[in-house]
Amino acid sequence: MKGLLVLENGKCFEGELLTEESVMGELVFNTGMTGYQECFTDPSYEGQIITLTYPLIGNYGVAEHFNQYEKPIVSGIVIDQLTKQPSNWECENTLENFIKTNNIPCIYNVDTRAVTKAIRSGGAMKAVIVKADTSKEIIKEMLSKDLHKNNVERVTTSEKYVCGKGKYKVALLDCGLKKNILKRLNALDCEVTVYPAKTEAKEILSTNPDGIFLSPGPGDPKDAYYVIDTVKQLIGKKPIFGICLGIQVLALALGAQTYKLPFGHRGSNHPVKDLRKGKVYITSQNHGYAVSSENIPDCIEITHINVNDNTVEGFRHKTLPIQAIQYHPEAGPGPVDNFYLFEEFIKMMEAEKND
């Protein structure tokens, strides 16, 4: 079935549709060569249409344990070549069947290189995936609608739950939690209590956790004002570690500012320098907003920077046990180079327990 990807700026790309579903969302691109299933099930992509820059997608199929969320959360997918006969010892199904079963709007046989160049020059923007015979009036009407802003509310857990048993009691505020984060914390002897994003600080502190973890999540951090208010009340009470959206809400709670990047950082191959160690690590990233390096409060020390554009990738509080990272150290998908950051969180909790 013939389909179209139409961008807000009027550019149009032809391709083939896998499903008859139409969709409007924010068009972004991801530069990872692998990890497509983890991306499709990453809550941070809520409301977005992903263009995958690697030209061959689906070559190792799909498997249940790659999922990072209970279901695919991405709004749409743009692919160049779609592999229909995958080969991999872990393969349980084809990507084509995965997309069709989950009714994900997908257009393939698209010049994704040209789409990516359009995003890089024009920035992330609204776009639609539609059937080729869709009228211009309908496309115009779809693109005239605003992107929703309640992204975190759409992906957070509806109820509190506990995952694992361990020495360290961690309270995790779920703004868009990925499964690999829980696996990593459990592997480090943590019992994790996961709370909905709108949980108040009083309830989180009532169980006297050893540490507080702020999860990644989608959208503009300023739209999750209720999370920022909660974090303000948690500062100074317990050790805190934040990832991705977690660093952004922490920054806002501490008096720093955030801003929207032109086309974001999305992929599993972004170089980041740990200024404390003088080492560069390859990281997995998925974010459209960043912490501003201007007018940083005196209490914040920048610890990591992006080698490509010098944006802030990590900071710590100078006097309190608070640390945050912009990228995804849990390797879901991506390299395992950054597991050491979870170990630093454990050390913060251990030091606080021994005081």
N, C-alpha and C positions, 0 to 999 in steps of 0.2 A: 504494500500500500504506500503510495507516494505521500510524503509529508513535507512540512516547512518548519524551519526555525526562523522566526522573525524577531529581530531585535528592536528595542525601543527607539533606536536612532534610524530605523528604516531599513537596515541591512537585512537581507534575506538569504537563507541557505537551504538548498534542496537536499532531500534524503529519503530514506525508507522508514516507515513506522512499524514498530513491533506490536503496538496496541492501538486501539482507536481512541484512547484517552487524550484529551487536550489539557493543557496546563499553562498557567502564567506563573513565573517566579523570577528571582534574581539570578541572572546568568553569571556563572563563575567558571574558573578552570582549575584543574588539578594536574600537576606535573609528574605524579608518581607512575612508575612503570608497572607496579603491582599494587595489590591492596584495594582493588575496585570494590569488592564486596564489603570490606570494612568501611569504605567511604559511603556506600549506599545505605548503610545501617548506622552511620554516625549521626547522632542527634544534632550536632553542630551544623549539619547541612539542611536542617529544617527550613522549608520555604525556598530552597535554591535548586536551580537546574545546573548540573555539573557537566562541563565539557572535559572529557579526558584527553589530554594531549598525546599520550602514547597511542600510536596508530593501531595496535592490535590488542583488543580487549576480549577477555573471556577464554584465553588460551589454556588456563588451568582449571576452568570450571568454577563451581561453587561448592561450599561445604558448610554445614550448620554451625560448626564451631568458629567460623570466621565472623559470624554476626556480632556486632557490638551493641545491638539494641534488639528489642523483642520483634521488630519488623523493620523493613526498609523505610527510611524517613525522608529521603531525598524527594524533591518534587518532580524532577525529570532528569533524563540522561541524554547526553550527546556523544556519539561514538563515531569513529572512522570505520575500522573493520571489526566486525563482530564474529568471533570464532564460534562455529557451530559444532565442531568436533574437538572438544578439549582433550588434553592428555596430562594427567597428574595422578599420583597414587592416592591423593586425598579427595579426588573429585567425586562428588555425590550426584551432581546434576549439571546441566549446562546453564550458562548465564542467560541464554535466551529463555529457557523455561522459568528461571528465577524471576526474570522481569515480567513475563506474561502472567505467572501465577500471582504475583503481587500487584498487578495492574499499574506498573510504573510507566508513565509516558516516556517513550524512548524513540529517538530518531538516530539512525545509523547511515553509513555510507555518506557521511558528511565530511567536508573539508575542515577538520577540526583545527588544523594549523591556521587557516584563515579566520576561523571563529576566535581563536585565542588572540591573534593579532588585533582583531577588532576590540576585544575586551581590554587588551593592554593599551590601546590608543584611546579608547573611549571610556574606560573604567567599567567596573561591574554595573550592570544595568538590567532593567526588566526585559524579559523576552517571553515568547510563547512557542509551544510546540503544538502544531495543528495539522489537520489533513490538508492536502494540497488544494482541494477545492473549497476551502473555507473562504468566505467572502472577506474583502478588505474591511468592510464595516464591522464585522464580528471581531476581527483581529484588532482593529482600532479600539473597540469597546473593551476587549480583554486587557489591552495595554494601558487603558486609561484608569484602571483600578489601582488603588494603593496596595503596596505590600503590607501584609499584616505585621503588627509589632509585638504580639503576645507570644513570641517564639518559645521562650522558656516554659511558659504555662502549658504549651502543647506537648512538651517532651518530658517534663519532670514526673517522678513517680506520684501516684495518687495517694499512696499510703506508706507509712514508715515500715521498714523491714530491716532485719539483721542478716548479714552475710559473713559466715565463717566464725571461728573461735580463735582467740589468741591472747597474748600477754597485753597488747596495747589496745585500748578501747578508742576507736576513731569515730567521730560524728561527721558524716559526709552530707553536705548540702547539695542535693541533686538538681542541677540546672540543665542537665543533658549528659548524664553519666554514660561512659563507655565500659563495657564488660571487662576489658583488659585492666582497667584501673582497679577494680575489685580483686581480680586475680593477683595483681602485683602486691596489693596491700595484704591480702590473705597469705601470700607466700612469705611475707616479712613478719608473720606472727601477729597480725592485726585482726581484731574483731570489729567489723564495720557496721555501724547503724546508719542506714540511708534515710534521709529526711526529705520530704517535699520542699520545693523551693520557697514556699511561703511560710515555712515554719519559723516561729519567733525564736529569738535568741534565748529567752527564758526557758523554753522547752528543751532546746539543745543542751544547755548547760545543766539542766536538772539531773541528768544522769552522770555528771562529773566525768566527761570523757578525758582521755589523755591528750587528745589533739583534735583539731578540726580541719577537715579537708573540703575545699571549694572546687567543685567539678567544672569541667568545660561546659559549653552550651552555645546555643545559636543567638544571632541577633546583636543589636546595639546594647551594650551593657547598661546604658542610661535608661533603657526601657524596663529593665529589671530593677527598678528603684527600691522595691521591697527587699530584694536581696542586699542591696547596698546598705539600707537601714539596719538590717539584721547584722551584717558584718561589722558595722560601726559599733554595735553593742557587744560584739565578740572580741574585738581588739583589746589585748591586754589581759584577757581572761584565761586563754589557753594557747598553746602553739598552733599556728595556722599555716597551712600549705595550700596554695591555689594554682590551678592549671588553666590556661587559656582564658575563658571568660572569668575564671577565678582570679587571675592576676588583674584583670580590668576592674572588677568590682572592688577588689582590695585597694587598687590605686585610687579609685574614686572615693572610697571610704576614708582613705588617709589624706585626701586633699589634692591628689594629682589629677590630671585630665586625660581623657581618651579622645581619639579621633578616628575617622574612617579612612582606611587605606584606599588608594585608587582602584586596585584590583585584588588586594589581599595576598596572603601567603597560604598556598594550599599545595601540598605535595609531601613526599617522604624523603626529600633530598636537599633540605635547606641548611646551609652551614651557619652555625651559631658559635660565638666565642664566649667561653666562660672566663671572664676577666680575672677571677680569683686564681685560676689555675694557669691561665695563659694558653689554654687548649681550645681547639675548634672541634666541635662535634657535629655530625650529620643528624638532622632532626626531622621529625614528622610534624607538619603544621596544617592547621585549618582555621583561619580566622580572617575576618574582614576589618576588624578594629584593632587598634594598638594603643599602648600607653604613651602619652606624649613625653618627650625628654625635656621639654621646656617647663620651667617653673616647678621642678620637682621639689617637694617638701624636704626640709633638712633631715627629716627622720628616715628618708629612703636612700639606700645605696644601690645603684644599678650594678648588677652582677653579670648580666649576659647581654650581648648585642648581636644583631643579625649582620653577618659579614657582607651580605649583598647590598643592604641599604642603610645599615647602622641604626635600625629601629630597636627599641627596647625589647629584649626577650626574657629578661628576668631581673628581679630585685629582691632585696631583703631589708628588713627594718634594722636600724642601727642599734637599737637597745632592746627590742622585744623579739621573741622567737616567732618571727613571721618571715616566710619566704614564698615567692611566687614565680612561676614560669609561664611564658606565653605559648610555648609549643607543647607537643604531646610526648612526654617521656615514657609512656606505658607501652609503646611499640604496637599500636593497633590501628592502622598498619605502620610499618617503618622500622628503623634500626633500634637495636637494644642498647646503644651506646649510653643512653641517658638514664638508665635504671638507678644510677648513683644518687639521683635527686630524691628518690623515694627513701633511700638509706639515710640521707641527710634529714628528712622529716622524722624518721625513727630516732635519730640522734637528738633532735630537738625535744621530742617527747621524753626520751630517756633522761636528758639533762633536767627537764622540768620535774620529773618524778623524783629525782635524787636531791632536789633543792630542799 
